[in-house]
Amino acid sequence: MTLTLYSQYFNPKSSRRLGRRVSLAAARNFTDGKLEEILKSMNIKYEIRDARYPRIPWEKSKMFIVEANVKKSTLLSLIERKLS
């Protein structure tokens, strides 16, 4: 299953309404490099592209296209635990 993760999901400057999907405490520890390390440690195939998150099109963002056999919410909670 192909999932799309935007770096906006982990941006501590964004509110939940604007797209942040993890807790503020986990978001404060986020960098694109850390997300890459987490995905590599979980042996998940991914691809990175420059993109703009649809709710905030004026901000540049990264899009991680992930091949995983879990739901997006499950993957986000696993990443959140590793960031905390």
C-alpha positions in Angstrom: 0.0 0.0 0.0 1.3 3.4 -0.9 1.0 6.2 1.7 1.9 9.8 1.4 3.4 11.6 4.4 4.0 15.3 4.3 6.6 16.9 6.5 3.7 19.3 7.5 2.3 16.5 9.6 5.3 16.9 11.9 5.7 20.7 11.8 5.6 22.2 15.4 4.7 25.6 14.0 1.4 24.3 12.6 -1.8 23.7 14.5 -3.7 20.5 14.2 -6.2 22.4 12.2 -3.5 23.3 9.6 -2.3 19.7 9.3 -0.1 18.7 12.2 -0.9 15.0 13.0 1.5 14.3 15.9 1.8 15.7 19.4 3.6 19.0 19.9 6.2 17.3 22.0 7.1 14.8 19.2 6.9 17.6 16.6 9.6 19.6 18.4 12.0 16.8 17.8 11.3 16.4 14.1 13.7 16.9 11.2 13.5 15.5 7.7 16.7 13.6 8.5 15.2 12.0 11.6 12.1 10.8 9.6 14.4 9.3 7.1 16.4 7.5 9.8 13.1 6.2 11.4 11.8 4.9 8.0 15.2 3.2 7.4 15.2 1.6 10.8 11.7 0.2 10.1 12.9 -1.2 6.8 10.3 0.8 4.9 10.8 1.8 1.3 10.3 5.5 0.6 10.8 8.3 -1.8 11.2 12.0 -1.1 9.8 14.8 -3.3 9.4 18.5 -2.9 5.8 19.4 -2.5 3.3 21.8 -1.0 0.7 20.6 1.5 -2.8 21.3 0.2 -4.0 23.2 3.3 -1.0 25.5 3.2 0.1 25.9 -0.4 2.3 28.9 0.2 4.7 26.9 2.4 7.2 24.6 0.8 7.2 21.1 2.2 8.6 17.6 1.6 6.4 14.6 0.6 7.5 11.1 1.7 5.9 8.4 -0.5 6.0 5.3 1.6 5.4 1.6 0.8 3.9 0.1 3.9 1.4 -2.6 4.8 -0.2 -0.7 7.7 -2.7 2.1 7.9 -1.4 5.7 7.8 -2.6 6.4 11.3 -0.7 3.4 12.6 2.4 4.4 10.9 2.1 8.0 12.2 1.7 6.7 15.8 4.8 4.5 15.4 6.8 7.5 14.1 5.4 9.7 16.9 6.6 7.2 19.5 10.1 7.2 18.0 10.3 11.0 17.9 9.2 11.4 21.6 
